[in-house]
Amino acid sequence: MNNDLYNTLEGLKEDLQDWINDNPGDNDPGDTIFEIADSGVPVYTGDLLQFALDHLDFATAEPDLGPAFDGSPTPTNIIAANIFEYLEAELWEYYNDHKDDYLDDEEETED
């Protein structure tokens, strides 16, 4: 993972952790994960192409959700959709790996 993608992902994980901390008892983070992942997708063509240069799968895989932005199957729209899908999957993994820690902390405060 290159530094740009790593830094982006770490920042998004921090945003998700902040949401978890600010929303105790809310165990349906779907909309929040979607919004956080969306905020991590570059919008400038040069940034999208740099991510694709560092991760060729972003440019060559067919996104499950279809092309991003206006939906036309341009290379940058496909790259953006693949970046989104990657970030969203990583955020879900982070949430699932840490939700039990959060729930354990919540149960301790109730005792």
Secondary structure as UniProt FT lines:
FT   HELIX           3..22
FT   TURN            24..25
FT   HELIX           30..39
FT   HELIX           45..54
FT   HELIX           57..60
FT   TURN            64..65
FT   TURN            69..70
FT   HELIX           75..110
//
